[in-house]
Amino acid sequence: MERVMAASGRWRGESRAGVAVFRGIPYARAERFGAPEPVEPPDGVYDATRRYAIAPQLPGRLEGVMGRAEALPQSEDCLAVTVTAPASAEPGSCPVLIWLHGGAYLAGSGQWNLYDADRLVRETGIVVVSVSYRLGVLGYLRAPGVSAGNRGVDDQIAALRWVREHIAEFGGDPERVTLAGQSAGAQSVVALLGIAAARSLFAQAIVQSAPFGVGFRSHRQAERVGAMFLAELGADPRTVPVAELLAAQARTARRIAGPAALNPAPPFSPVDDAGALPAEPAWRQALRDTATGLPVLLGCAAEEARAFYGGPHPVFGRLRRLPVTGARLDVAIQRLIGRKAFENGLFRFADELADAGARVYCYRVGQLHPANPYGACHCIDLPLLFADGETWQAAPMLAPLTAGEIDALGRRTRSHWGEFVHTGRIADTGWTPHRPGSRLARQLP
C-alpha cells in the first residue's frame, strides 16, 4: 500500500489497487447524551490510515449468522467516517453513497472491515462514506431529565453535513449523494427522508431490509423502555462506567424479547416527535412534499426471519423437530413474520412514495446456496455489496460458498447499485419502476 493525500492536503490515507481509503475521520464529538458538535478540520495532516474506535456495544445478536467483524477498541468518542474513493478521482467528480450500518441500533460500525468498500468502489467508480453513530442507550435512550432520545439520528445528520462540506476533497460530488442503509440503517434512511434538516443533504435513497413492521417508537413506548433500563441500572446513567450501561442495556433487551426470545424488535430506536424527527403526521407530510422525482431503491430478503429464528432457538428449534408437520410449520410461521415485519410495510412505503411522484425500484434477494440453513435471510444482501476476498468467507449464512463464488454472485448487484448511484435509474428492461398496488420485485442476485 502507498500513502495518498486528499486534494486539500489535510487527510492522508492509503491507496491499494486503484482505490484510496481514508479511515477514521472524526466528523463530530459529543458529551454523553449530548448533541454532536462539529469537529474542525485538522491544522496539519490527519493520519487516516487507521480504523477509529467503534461505539460501545456487546456482540450483536446476528453475529452467529453474518460472522464476526475484526475486533476494534470501543469508545464514546466514536463519531467517525471512512471514505473510499477511486484513487484517480478529481475533486468533486464522482457520485457518493453514504452508508448507514445496521445492527438493531445496538451493534455495528462504519469502521467494521465487513463494510470495506474497495471492490464496490473499484467496480462502480463511486465514492463510499461509511458512517458510525451512537448506539443503544447512548444513542436512543429516552428518559426525562437524562436524554430526549434520537441522539443517533442527530449523529447521522451531522455526518451528512460533514459530507456536504468535505467530500469534494476526496473526489465526491456533494450534489450527487445517495443515502443508503440496511436494517436499522435502512430505518434511519426512512426517518431522514422526512427530516428537513437532512433531506437537503442527499438526492436519492437506498433502503435495504428496513423493519417497517416495527416503526418509530411513541413517547410512551420509549419512556417505558427507558424506565425499565434505569431500574436495571440503579445508578445515574450520566456518570456510571460504560460497562455498567451495557450490562443494564442487555438485561433490558432480554426482558423485552421475552422468555422465548420471540420479540426481535430493537429495545432502543428512533422516537417519534423527538429532536429532529417530527411527529408522524408532519414526518409523513414532509416525506410526500419532497418525493416528486425522488429516486429510491427499496427491497428486502425473501426469508428475512430465518436470521432470527432459523438457527438454534428455544421455540423454533423444538418446532422443527416435530414429526411430519414441524418443518412446514416452521417455514410458514417464519414467512408470516417476515412479511409482517419487513415485506408488507416495504410495499406500502413503495406505494406511498410512488403515489407522491417518486421513482421507486423494488427488489427481493433470494437464497445464495440451497444447502445453507439460513436461506435468503436478513443481512444476505450485505456480502453482495461488500464481500472482498476473504472478508465474508466465515459468515455462516454463506456456507459452503467460496470467496470467488461470493464475489461472482455479487457482481450484478454491485453493478445495479453503482448504476443507481450514478444515474438514479436502473436500465435493466426487466426491472421497471414500481406501480402502486403492485407486489412485483426484481429478483437478486
C-alpha positions as a LaTeX table, in Angstrom:
\begin{tabular}{lrrr}
\hline
Residue & $x$ (\AA) & $y$ (\AA) & $z$ (\AA) \\
\hline
Met1 & 0.00 & 0.00 & 0.00 \\
Glu2 & 1.09 & 3.56 & $-0.66$ \\
Arg3 & 0.13 & 6.68 & 1.24 \\
Val4 & $-2.10$ & 9.16 & $-0.58$ \\
Met5 & $-3.34$ & 12.66 & 0.24 \\
Ala6 & $-6.79$ & 14.13 & $-0.14$ \\
Ala7 & $-6.93$ & 17.06 & $-2.57$ \\
Ser8 & $-6.95$ & 19.52 & 0.33 \\
Gly9 & $-3.78$ & 18.00 & 1.76 \\
Arg10 & $-5.43$ & 17.67 & 5.17 \\
Trp11 & $-6.00$ & 13.89 & 5.25 \\
Arg12 & $-3.51$ & 11.14 & 4.50 \\
Gly13 & $-4.89$ & 7.72 & 3.56 \\
Glu14 & $-3.77$ & 4.61 & 1.73 \\
Ser15 & $-4.04$ & 3.55 & $-1.90$ \\
Arg16 & $-4.40$ & $-0.05$ & $-3.00$ \\
Ala17 & $-5.27$ & $-1.38$ & $-6.45$ \\
Gly18 & $-6.66$ & 1.92 & $-7.69$ \\
Val19 & $-8.73$ & 2.73 & $-4.59$ \\
Ala20 & $-7.92$ & 5.37 & $-1.96$ \\
Val21 & $-9.13$ & 4.69 & 1.60 \\
Phe22 & $-9.26$ & 7.30 & 4.35 \\
Arg23 & $-10.24$ & 5.71 & 7.66 \\
Gly24 & $-11.40$ & 7.01 & 10.99 \\
Ile25 & $-12.02$ & 10.67 & 10.19 \\
Pro26 & $-13.94$ & 12.33 & 13.06 \\
Tyr27 & $-17.00$ & 14.24 & 11.85 \\
Ala28 & $-18.30$ & 15.30 & 15.29 \\
Arg29 & $-17.83$ & 14.85 & 19.02 \\
Ala30 & $-20.43$ & 14.66 & 21.77 \\
Glu31 & $-20.68$ & 14.51 & 25.52 \\
Arg32 & $-22.71$ & 11.57 & 26.87 \\
Phe33 & $-26.37$ & 12.15 & 25.88 \\
Gly34 & $-25.35$ & 15.50 & 24.36 \\
Ala35 & $-25.79$ & 16.86 & 20.86 \\
Pro36 & $-22.98$ & 16.20 & 18.36 \\
Glu37 & $-20.71$ & 19.18 & 17.80 \\
Pro38 & $-18.77$ & 19.65 & 14.54 \\
Val39 & $-15.05$ & 18.90 & 14.52 \\
Glu40 & $-12.80$ & 21.49 & 12.94 \\
Pro41 & $-10.58$ & 20.24 & 10.09 \\
Pro42 & $-7.03$ & 19.49 & 11.25 \\
Asp43 & $-4.41$ & 22.21 & 11.19 \\
Gly44 & $-1.84$ & 19.75 & 9.98 \\
Val45 & $-2.20$ & 16.41 & 8.21 \\
Tyr46 & $-4.57$ & 13.89 & 9.79 \\
Asp47 & $-3.42$ & 10.27 & 9.68 \\
Ala48 & $-6.43$ & 8.49 & 8.16 \\
Thr49 & $-4.74$ & 5.12 & 7.78 \\
Arg50 & $-6.16$ & 3.55 & 10.96 \\
Arg51 & $-9.64$ & 2.47 & 11.95 \\
Tyr52 & $-11.37$ & 4.55 & 14.62 \\
Ala53 & $-12.87$ & 3.27 & 17.85 \\
Ile54 & $-16.41$ & 1.90 & 17.49 \\
Ala55 & $-19.48$ & 2.77 & 19.55 \\
Pro56 & $-19.71$ & 0.90 & 22.88 \\
Gln57 & $-21.56$ & $-2.36$ & 22.25 \\
Leu58 & $-21.90$ & $-6.02$ & 23.12 \\
Pro59 & $-21.69$ & $-8.79$ & 20.48 \\
Gly60 & $-24.56$ & $-8.43$ & 18.01 \\
Arg61 & $-27.41$ & $-10.94$ & 18.07 \\
Leu62 & $-26.77$ & $-11.88$ & 14.41 \\
Glu63 & $-23.05$ & $-12.47$ & 14.82 \\
Gly64 & $-23.72$ & $-16.22$ & 14.56 \\
Val65 & $-25.36$ & $-15.64$ & 11.16 \\
Met66 & $-23.30$ & $-12.95$ & 9.44 \\
Gly67 & $-19.96$ & $-13.64$ & 11.13 \\
Arg68 & $-17.76$ & $-11.52$ & 13.35 \\
Ala69 & $-16.05$ & $-8.31$ & 12.35 \\
Glu70 & $-12.41$ & $-7.71$ & 13.25 \\
Ala71 & $-12.19$ & $-6.56$ & 16.87 \\
Leu72 & $-11.72$ & $-2.82$ & 17.40 \\
Pro73 & $-11.45$ & $-0.69$ & 20.54 \\
Gln74 & $-14.67$ & 0.84 & 21.84 \\
Ser75 & $-15.17$ & 4.40 & 23.00 \\
Glu76 & $-17.87$ & 7.01 & 23.44 \\
Asp77 & $-15.66$ & 9.07 & 21.11 \\
Cys78 & $-16.84$ & 7.07 & 18.09 \\
Leu79 & $-18.30$ & 9.56 & 15.60 \\
Ala80 & $-16.17$ & 8.94 & 12.53 \\
Val81 & $-16.41$ & 8.15 & 8.84 \\
Thr82 & $-14.36$ & 6.10 & 6.42 \\
Val83 & $-14.13$ & 7.43 & 2.86 \\
Thr84 & $-13.32$ & 5.06 & 0.00 \\
Ala85 & $-12.82$ & 6.65 & $-3.43$ \\
Pro86 & $-11.27$ & 5.97 & $-6.83$ \\
Ala87 & $-7.61$ & 6.87 & $-6.41$ \\
Ser88 & $-7.65$ & 8.96 & $-9.61$ \\
Ala89 & $-10.87$ & 10.87 & $-8.86$ \\
Glu90 & $-10.73$ & 14.60 & $-9.49$ \\
Pro91 & $-12.19$ & 16.81 & $-6.72$ \\
Gly92 & $-15.99$ & 16.78 & $-6.81$ \\
Ser93 & $-16.22$ & 14.44 & $-9.80$ \\
Cys94 & $-17.84$ & 11.20 & $-8.51$ \\
Pro95 & $-21.30$ & 10.44 & $-7.13$ \\
Val96 & $-21.38$ & 9.49 & $-3.46$ \\
Leu97 & $-23.01$ & 6.71 & $-1.47$ \\
Ile98 & $-23.31$ & 7.30 & 2.28 \\
Trp99 & $-23.68$ & 4.00 & 4.16 \\
Leu100 & $-25.57$ & 3.65 & 7.47 \\
His101 & $-24.90$ & 0.25 & 9.02 \\
Gly102 & $-27.47$ & $-2.00$ & 10.68 \\
Gly103 & $-27.33$ & $-3.91$ & 13.95 \\
Ala104 & $-30.67$ & $-3.25$ & 15.72 \\
Tyr105 & $-29.26$ & 0.09 & 16.99 \\
Leu106 & $-27.18$ & $-2.00$ & 19.39 \\
Ala107 & $-24.20$ & $-3.19$ & 17.34 \\
Gly108 & $-22.19$ & $-2.42$ & 14.24 \\
Ser109 & $-19.93$ & 0.34 & 12.97 \\
Gly110 & $-18.94$ & 2.08 & 9.79 \\
Gln111 & $-15.38$ & 1.16 & 10.80 \\
Trp112 & $-16.05$ & $-2.59$ & 10.54 \\
Asn113 & $-13.99$ & $-4.46$ & 7.97 \\
Leu114 & $-17.24$ & $-6.16$ & 6.88 \\
Tyr115 & $-18.21$ & $-2.85$ & 5.26 \\
Asp116 & $-14.93$ & $-2.20$ & 3.48 \\
Ala117 & $-15.99$ & $-0.83$ & 0.08 \\
Asp118 & $-12.86$ & $-1.31$ & $-2.03$ \\
Arg119 & $-14.44$ & $-3.72$ & $-4.52$ \\
Leu120 & $-17.68$ & $-1.73$ & $-4.75$ \\
Val121 & $-15.74$ & 1.46 & $-5.49$ \\
Arg122 & $-13.35$ & $-0.22$ & $-7.91$ \\
Glu123 & $-16.17$ & $-1.73$ & $-9.97$ \\
Thr124 & $-18.52$ & 1.27 & $-9.99$ \\
Gly125 & $-16.42$ & 4.44 & $-9.76$ \\
Ile126 & $-18.44$ & 5.89 & $-6.88$ \\
Val127 & $-17.25$ & 7.32 & $-3.55$ \\
Val128 & $-18.47$ & 5.46 & $-0.44$ \\
Val129 & $-18.70$ & 7.07 & 3.00 \\
Ser130 & $-19.33$ & 4.63 & 5.87 \\
Val131 & $-20.76$ & 6.30 & 8.97 \\
Ser132 & $-20.54$ & 5.36 & 12.65 \\
Tyr133 & $-23.17$ & 6.72 & 15.04 \\
Arg134 & $-24.08$ & 6.26 & 18.71 \\
Leu135 & $-25.92$ & 3.06 & 19.61 \\
Gly136 & $-28.16$ & 1.62 & 22.30 \\
Val137 & $-28.88$ & 3.78 & 25.33 \\
Leu138 & $-26.12$ & 6.21 & 24.37 \\
Gly139 & $-27.85$ & 6.90 & 21.07 \\
Tyr140 & $-31.55$ & 6.24 & 21.63 \\
Leu141 & $-32.46$ & 6.30 & 25.33 \\
Arg142 & $-35.48$ & 8.47 & 26.08 \\
Ala143 & $-35.72$ & 9.28 & 29.78 \\
Pro144 & $-36.89$ & 12.63 & 31.17 \\
Gly145 & $-34.02$ & 14.56 & 32.70 \\
Val146 & $-31.44$ & 12.34 & 31.01 \\
Ser147 & $-31.99$ & 12.20 & 27.27 \\
Ala148 & $-34.81$ & 13.13 & 24.89 \\
Gly149 & $-33.75$ & 10.34 & 22.54 \\
Asn150 & $-32.61$ & 10.22 & 18.90 \\
Arg151 & $-29.01$ & 11.24 & 19.52 \\
Gly152 & $-28.07$ & 8.61 & 16.92 \\
Val153 & $-30.29$ & 10.42 & 14.42 \\
Asp154 & $-28.54$ & 13.69 & 15.31 \\
Asp155 & $-25.20$ & 11.97 & 14.66 \\
Gln156 & $-26.34$ & 10.81 & 11.22 \\
Ile157 & $-27.42$ & 14.34 & 10.29 \\
Ala158 & $-24.05$ & 15.66 & 11.48 \\
Ala159 & $-22.32$ & 13.10 & 9.24 \\
Leu160 & $-24.43$ & 14.23 & 6.26 \\
Arg161 & $-23.34$ & 17.82 & 6.93 \\
Trp162 & $-19.69$ & 16.74 & 7.07 \\
Val163 & $-20.07$ & 15.03 & 3.71 \\
Arg164 & $-21.64$ & 18.14 & 2.19 \\
Glu165 & $-18.73$ & 20.28 & 3.39 \\
His166 & $-15.78$ & 17.97 & 2.75 \\
Ile167 & $-16.49$ & 15.17 & 0.28 \\
Ala168 & $-15.29$ & 17.14 & $-2.77$ \\
Glu169 & $-11.78$ & 16.96 & $-1.29$ \\
Phe170 & $-11.92$ & 13.15 & $-1.69$ \\
Gly171 & $-13.37$ & 13.16 & $-5.22$ \\
Gly172 & $-17.08$ & 13.13 & $-4.31$ \\
Asp173 & $-19.75$ & 15.42 & $-5.70$ \\
Pro174 & $-21.76$ & 16.88 & $-2.77$ \\
Glu175 & $-24.74$ & 17.47 & $-5.09$ \\
Arg176 & $-24.96$ & 13.79 & $-6.10$ \\
Val177 & $-25.35$ & 11.97 & $-2.79$ \\
Thr178 & $-27.28$ & 8.74 & $-2.26$ \\
Leu179 & $-28.13$ & 7.87 & 1.34 \\
Ala180 & $-28.19$ & 4.09 & 1.87 \\
Gly181 & $-28.59$ & 1.74 & 4.79 \\
Gln182 & $-29.55$ & $-1.78$ & 5.81 \\
Ser183 & $-31.85$ & $-2.92$ & 8.65 \\
Ala184 & $-31.55$ & $-0.29$ & 11.42 \\
Gly185 & $-29.55$ & 1.78 & 8.95 \\
Ala186 & $-32.38$ & 1.45 & 6.43 \\
Gln187 & $-34.95$ & 2.54 & 9.01 \\
Ser188 & $-32.66$ & 5.51 & 9.68 \\
Val189 & $-32.75$ & 6.39 & 5.97 \\
Val190 & $-36.56$ & 6.23 & 6.08 \\
Ala191 & $-36.58$ & 8.59 & 9.08 \\
Leu192 & $-34.17$ & 11.02 & 7.42 \\
Leu193 & $-36.36$ & 11.17 & 4.30 \\
Gly194 & $-38.89$ & 13.13 & 6.37 \\
Ile195 & $-36.47$ & 15.39 & 8.29 \\
Ala196 & $-35.99$ & 18.79 & 6.67 \\
Ala197 & $-32.51$ & 19.31 & 8.16 \\
Ala198 & $-31.34$ & 16.08 & 6.48 \\
Arg199 & $-33.37$ & 15.97 & 3.29 \\
Ser200 & $-31.48$ & 18.82 & 1.62 \\
Leu201 & $-28.22$ & 16.92 & 2.11 \\
Phe202 & $-28.92$ & 13.93 & $-0.17$ \\
Ala203 & $-30.60$ & 13.47 & $-3.53$ \\
Gln204 & $-31.73$ & 9.83 & $-3.54$ \\
Ala205 & $-32.03$ & 6.83 & $-1.24$ \\
Ile206 & $-31.43$ & 3.08 & $-0.96$ \\
Val207 & $-33.45$ & 1.23 & 1.70 \\
Gln208 & $-32.33$ & $-2.37$ & 2.37 \\
Ser209 & $-34.45$ & $-4.55$ & 4.68 \\
Ala210 & $-35.97$ & $-1.80$ & 6.79 \\
Pro211 & $-38.08$ & $-3.19$ & 9.68 \\
Phe212 & $-41.25$ & $-1.36$ & 8.61 \\
Gly213 & $-43.34$ & $-3.57$ & 10.89 \\
Val214 & $-41.58$ & $-2.12$ & 13.94 \\
Gly215 & $-41.83$ & 1.57 & 13.04 \\
Phe216 & $-40.78$ & 4.50 & 15.20 \\
Arg217 & $-41.49$ & 4.37 & 18.94 \\
Ser218 & $-44.03$ & 6.63 & 20.60 \\
His219 & $-43.03$ & 8.73 & 23.62 \\
Arg220 & $-44.93$ & 6.33 & 25.85 \\
Gln221 & $-43.24$ & 3.23 & 24.44 \\
Ala222 & $-39.77$ & 4.77 & 24.55 \\
Glu223 & $-40.18$ & 6.12 & 28.09 \\
Arg224 & $-41.45$ & 2.73 & 29.32 \\
Val225 & $-38.28$ & 1.10 & 27.97 \\
Gly226 & $-36.22$ & 3.96 & 29.40 \\
Ala227 & $-37.74$ & 3.46 & 32.85 \\
Met228 & $-37.08$ & $-0.28$ & 32.63 \\
Phe229 & $-33.44$ & 0.43 & 31.75 \\
Leu230 & $-33.00$ & 2.91 & 34.61 \\
Ala231 & $-34.44$ & 0.36 & 37.05 \\
Glu232 & $-31.99$ & $-2.26$ & 35.76 \\
Leu233 & $-29.10$ & 0.21 & 36.04 \\
Gly234 & $-29.92$ & 1.52 & 39.53 \\
Ala235 & $-27.50$ & 4.43 & 39.15 \\
Asp236 & $-27.08$ & 7.75 & 37.35 \\
Pro237 & $-26.63$ & 6.93 & 33.63 \\
Arg238 & $-24.77$ & 10.22 & 33.11 \\
Thr239 & $-21.84$ & 9.16 & 35.25 \\
Val240 & $-21.61$ & 5.35 & 35.50 \\
Pro241 & $-18.92$ & 3.44 & 33.57 \\
Val242 & $-19.87$ & 2.31 & 30.08 \\
Ala243 & $-19.64$ & $-1.36$ & 31.10 \\
Glu244 & $-22.48$ & $-0.87$ & 33.58 \\
Leu245 & $-24.59$ & 0.87 & 30.93 \\
Leu246 & $-24.09$ & $-2.03$ & 28.54 \\
Ala247 & $-24.88$ & $-4.65$ & 31.16 \\
Ala248 & $-28.16$ & $-2.92$ & 32.11 \\
Gln249 & $-28.95$ & $-2.44$ & 28.42 \\
Ala250 & $-28.51$ & $-6.18$ & 27.82 \\
Arg251 & $-30.80$ & $-7.07$ & 30.72 \\
Thr252 & $-33.41$ & $-4.66$ & 29.38 \\
Ala253 & $-33.18$ & $-6.17$ & 25.90 \\
Arg254 & $-33.68$ & $-9.69$ & 27.29 \\
Arg255 & $-36.76$ & $-8.58$ & 29.22 \\
Ile256 & $-38.29$ & $-7.00$ & 26.14 \\
Ala257 & $-37.51$ & $-10.03$ & 23.94 \\
Gly258 & $-39.41$ & $-12.24$ & 26.37 \\
Pro259 & $-38.58$ & $-15.66$ & 27.84 \\
Ala260 & $-38.83$ & $-17.36$ & 24.44 \\
Ala261 & $-36.88$ & $-14.59$ & 22.65 \\
Leu262 & $-39.78$ & $-14.17$ & 20.19 \\
Asn263 & $-39.70$ & $-10.36$ & 20.01 \\
Pro264 & $-36.76$ & $-9.27$ & 17.80 \\
Ala265 & $-37.67$ & $-5.55$ & 17.87 \\
Pro266 & $-34.79$ & $-3.28$ & 18.95 \\
Pro267 & $-35.27$ & $-2.06$ & 22.53 \\
Phe268 & $-33.77$ & 1.34 & 21.68 \\
Ser269 & $-34.59$ & 3.00 & 18.36 \\
Pro270 & $-35.81$ & 6.29 & 16.83 \\
Val271 & $-38.57$ & 8.03 & 18.77 \\
Asp272 & $-41.44$ & 9.81 & 17.07 \\
Asp273 & $-41.60$ & 13.57 & 17.72 \\
Ala274 & $-38.24$ & 13.81 & 19.49 \\
Gly275 & $-35.39$ & 16.08 & 18.48 \\
Ala276 & $-35.04$ & 16.36 & 14.70 \\
Leu277 & $-37.58$ & 13.59 & 13.96 \\
Pro278 & $-41.06$ & 15.19 & 13.62 \\
Ala279 & $-44.32$ & 13.73 & 14.85 \\
Glu280 & $-45.66$ & 11.10 & 12.47 \\
Pro281 & $-48.17$ & 13.32 & 10.57 \\
Ala282 & $-45.58$ & 16.05 & 10.00 \\
Trp283 & $-42.91$ & 13.48 & 9.07 \\
Arg284 & $-45.24$ & 11.82 & 6.55 \\
Gln285 & $-46.22$ & 15.16 & 5.03 \\
Ala286 & $-42.57$ & 16.17 & 4.68 \\
Leu287 & $-41.87$ & 12.81 & 3.05 \\
Arg288 & $-44.61$ & 13.34 & 0.47 \\
Asp289 & $-43.73$ & 17.00 & $-0.12$ \\
Thr290 & $-40.18$ & 16.11 & $-1.21$ \\
Ala291 & $-40.94$ & 12.85 & $-3.05$ \\
Thr292 & $-41.56$ & 14.21 & $-6.55$ \\
Gly293 & $-38.81$ & 12.86 & $-8.79$ \\
Leu294 & $-37.02$ & 11.24 & $-5.84$ \\
Pro295 & $-35.17$ & 8.07 & $-6.93$ \\
Val296 & $-35.46$ & 5.26 & $-4.36$ \\
Leu297 & $-34.13$ & 1.71 & $-4.45$ \\
Leu298 & $-36.13$ & $-0.36$ & $-1.98$ \\
Gly299 & $-36.08$ & $-4.05$ & $-1.08$ \\
Cys300 & $-35.70$ & $-6.93$ & 1.32 \\
Ala301 & $-34.60$ & $-10.56$ & 1.54 \\
Ala302 & $-37.05$ & $-13.32$ & 0.67 \\
Glu303 & $-36.76$ & $-15.03$ & 4.09 \\
Glu304 & $-35.81$ & $-12.24$ & 6.49 \\
Ala305 & $-36.92$ & $-14.05$ & 9.68 \\
Arg306 & $-34.58$ & $-17.01$ & 9.22 \\
Ala307 & $-31.71$ & $-14.90$ & 10.54 \\
Phe308 & $-33.55$ & $-14.56$ & 13.86 \\
Tyr309 & $-35.24$ & $-17.97$ & 14.12 \\
Gly310 & $-33.50$ & $-20.26$ & 11.59 \\
Gly311 & $-30.64$ & $-21.28$ & 13.89 \\
Pro312 & $-30.76$ & $-22.54$ & 17.48 \\
His313 & $-33.91$ & $-21.13$ & 19.09 \\
Pro314 & $-35.89$ & $-22.25$ & 22.17 \\
Val315 & $-39.22$ & $-22.31$ & 20.30 \\
Phe316 & $-38.50$ & $-22.77$ & 16.62 \\
Gly317 & $-35.83$ & $-25.38$ & 17.31 \\
Arg318 & $-38.42$ & $-27.58$ & 19.02 \\
Leu319 & $-40.98$ & $-26.85$ & 16.31 \\
Arg320 & $-38.63$ & $-28.09$ & 13.58 \\
Arg321 & $-38.18$ & $-31.39$ & 15.40 \\
Leu322 & $-41.89$ & $-32.20$ & 15.34 \\
Pro323 & $-42.60$ & $-35.16$ & 13.05 \\
Val324 & $-44.35$ & $-34.69$ & 9.70 \\
Thr325 & $-45.57$ & $-31.08$ & 10.10 \\
Gly326 & $-42.79$ & $-29.42$ & 12.09 \\
Ala327 & $-40.61$ & $-28.27$ & 9.21 \\
Arg328 & $-43.57$ & $-26.97$ & 7.19 \\
Leu329 & $-44.97$ & $-25.06$ & 10.16 \\
Asp330 & $-41.56$ & $-23.56$ & 10.85 \\
Val331 & $-41.30$ & $-22.25$ & 7.27 \\
Ala332 & $-44.88$ & $-20.95$ & 7.22 \\
Ile333 & $-44.57$ & $-19.07$ & 10.52 \\
Gln334 & $-41.24$ & $-17.54$ & 9.64 \\
Arg335 & $-42.56$ & $-16.37$ & 6.28 \\
Leu336 & $-45.54$ & $-14.79$ & 8.03 \\
Ile337 & $-43.24$ & $-12.97$ & 10.46 \\
Gly338 & $-41.04$ & $-11.80$ & 7.58 \\
Arg339 & $-44.00$ & $-10.40$ & 5.69 \\
Lys340 & $-45.37$ & $-8.56$ & 8.72 \\
Ala341 & $-42.01$ & $-7.20$ & 9.88 \\
Phe342 & $-40.49$ & $-6.32$ & 6.52 \\
Glu343 & $-42.23$ & $-7.01$ & 3.22 \\
Asn344 & $-45.78$ & $-5.71$ & 3.76 \\
Gly345 & $-44.51$ & $-2.38$ & 5.01 \\
Leu346 & $-41.98$ & $-2.22$ & 2.19 \\
Phe347 & $-44.69$ & $-2.30$ & $-0.44$ \\
Arg348 & $-46.89$ & 0.15 & 1.48 \\
Phe349 & $-43.94$ & 2.54 & 1.60 \\
Ala350 & $-43.23$ & 1.97 & $-2.10$ \\
Asp351 & $-46.89$ & 2.75 & $-2.88$ \\
Glu352 & $-46.80$ & 5.93 & $-0.79$ \\
Leu353 & $-43.62$ & 7.17 & $-2.45$ \\
Ala354 & $-44.77$ & 6.31 & $-5.96$ \\
Asp355 & $-48.15$ & 7.98 & $-5.35$ \\
Ala356 & $-46.27$ & 11.14 & $-4.34$ \\
Gly357 & $-44.21$ & 11.12 & $-7.53$ \\
Ala358 & $-41.05$ & 9.22 & $-6.55$ \\
Arg359 & $-39.34$ & 6.80 & $-8.94$ \\
Val360 & $-39.10$ & 3.57 & $-6.94$ \\
Tyr361 & $-37.36$ & 0.33 & $-7.83$ \\
Cys362 & $-38.24$ & $-2.72$ & $-5.70$ \\
Tyr363 & $-36.15$ & $-5.86$ & $-5.31$ \\
Arg364 & $-36.11$ & $-9.11$ & $-3.36$ \\
Val365 & $-32.92$ & $-11.09$ & $-2.58$ \\
Gly366 & $-33.15$ & $-14.86$ & $-2.84$ \\
Gln367 & $-31.01$ & $-17.61$ & $-1.31$ \\
Leu368 & $-27.37$ & $-17.79$ & $-2.35$ \\
His369 & $-26.89$ & $-21.54$ & $-1.83$ \\
Pro370 & $-29.61$ & $-24.20$ & $-1.48$ \\
Ala371 & $-27.69$ & $-26.12$ & 1.20 \\
Asn372 & $-27.44$ & $-23.22$ & 3.63 \\
Pro373 & $-29.95$ & $-23.47$ & 6.51 \\
Tyr374 & $-30.37$ & $-19.69$ & 6.76 \\
Gly375 & $-31.63$ & $-19.36$ & 3.18 \\
Ala376 & $-32.40$ & $-15.84$ & 1.99 \\
Cys377 & $-32.15$ & $-14.38$ & 5.49 \\
His378 & $-31.78$ & $-10.89$ & 6.89 \\
Cys379 & $-28.30$ & $-9.49$ & 6.01 \\
Ile380 & $-27.85$ & $-11.80$ & 3.00 \\
Asp381 & $-27.60$ & $-8.70$ & 0.78 \\
Leu382 & $-24.55$ & $-7.31$ & 2.58 \\
Pro383 & $-21.85$ & $-9.58$ & 1.12 \\
Leu384 & $-23.28$ & $-8.98$ & $-2.35$ \\
Leu385 & $-22.12$ & $-5.37$ & $-1.92$ \\
Phe386 & $-19.14$ & $-5.57$ & 0.42 \\
Ala387 & $-17.54$ & $-9.01$ & 0.15 \\
Asp388 & $-13.91$ & $-8.68$ & $-0.93$ \\
Gly389 & $-11.59$ & $-11.65$ & $-0.85$ \\
Glu390 & $-11.89$ & $-13.45$ & 2.47 \\
Thr391 & $-13.80$ & $-10.67$ & 4.27 \\
Trp392 & $-17.14$ & $-12.50$ & 4.47 \\
Gln393 & $-15.83$ & $-16.03$ & 3.98 \\
Ala394 & $-16.56$ & $-17.13$ & 7.56 \\
Ala395 & $-20.20$ & $-15.94$ & 7.56 \\
Pro396 & $-22.39$ & $-18.97$ & 8.47 \\
Met397 & $-25.17$ & $-17.66$ & 6.21 \\
Leu398 & $-22.84$ & $-18.05$ & 3.18 \\
Ala399 & $-21.57$ & $-21.61$ & 3.68 \\
Pro400 & $-20.46$ & $-23.53$ & 1.64 \\
Leu401 & $-19.70$ & $-20.75$ & $-0.88$ \\
Thr402 & $-16.08$ & $-19.88$ & $-1.64$ \\
Ala403 & $-14.77$ & $-16.31$ & $-1.72$ \\
Gly404 & $-14.73$ & $-16.45$ & $-5.51$ \\
Glu405 & $-18.32$ & $-17.65$ & $-5.68$ \\
Ile406 & $-19.46$ & $-14.92$ & $-3.27$ \\
Asp407 & $-17.72$ & $-12.31$ & $-5.43$ \\
Ala408 & $-19.32$ & $-13.64$ & $-8.62$ \\
Leu409 & $-22.79$ & $-13.67$ & $-7.05$ \\
Gly410 & $-22.47$ & $-10.03$ & $-6.02$ \\
Arg411 & $-21.16$ & $-8.64$ & $-9.28$ \\
Arg412 & $-24.57$ & $-7.85$ & $-10.78$ \\
Thr413 & $-25.89$ & $-6.36$ & $-7.53$ \\
Arg414 & $-22.88$ & $-4.06$ & $-7.24$ \\
Ser415 & $-23.40$ & $-3.04$ & $-10.86$ \\
His416 & $-27.08$ & $-2.19$ & $-10.23$ \\
Trp417 & $-26.24$ & $-0.18$ & $-7.08$ \\
Gly418 & $-23.45$ & 1.66 & $-8.90$ \\
Glu419 & $-25.73$ & 2.48 & $-11.84$ \\
Phe420 & $-28.41$ & 3.77 & $-9.48$ \\
Val421 & $-25.93$ & 5.98 & $-7.58$ \\
His422 & $-24.66$ & 7.38 & $-10.89$ \\
Thr423 & $-27.99$ & 7.94 & $-12.64$ \\
Gly424 & $-30.92$ & 7.42 & $-10.24$ \\
Arg425 & $-32.22$ & 4.77 & $-12.63$ \\
Ile426 & $-31.93$ & 1.06 & $-13.43$ \\
Ala427 & $-31.51$ & 0.44 & $-17.16$ \\
Asp428 & $-32.32$ & $-3.29$ & $-16.95$ \\
Thr429 & $-35.51$ & $-3.66$ & $-19.03$ \\
Gly430 & $-36.69$ & $-6.42$ & $-16.69$ \\
Trp431 & $-36.66$ & $-4.05$ & $-13.73$ \\
Thr432 & $-39.27$ & $-1.36$ & $-14.17$ \\
Pro433 & $-40.27$ & 1.32 & $-11.64$ \\
His434 & $-42.84$ & 0.37 & $-9.04$ \\
Arg435 & $-46.54$ & 0.98 & $-9.69$ \\
Pro436 & $-48.86$ & 1.46 & $-6.68$ \\
Gly437 & $-50.66$ & $-1.75$ & $-5.80$ \\
Ser438 & $-48.04$ & $-3.99$ & $-7.41$ \\
Arg439 & $-46.13$ & $-6.62$ & $-5.44$ \\
Leu440 & $-43.63$ & $-7.26$ & $-8.19$ \\
Ala441 & $-39.95$ & $-7.03$ & $-7.29$ \\
Arg442 & $-36.73$ & $-7.73$ & $-9.21$ \\
Gln443 & $-35.16$ & $-10.95$ & $-8.00$ \\
Leu444 & $-31.50$ & $-10.73$ & $-6.99$ \\
Pro445 & $-28.68$ & $-11.64$ & $-7.14$ \\
\hline
\end{tabular}
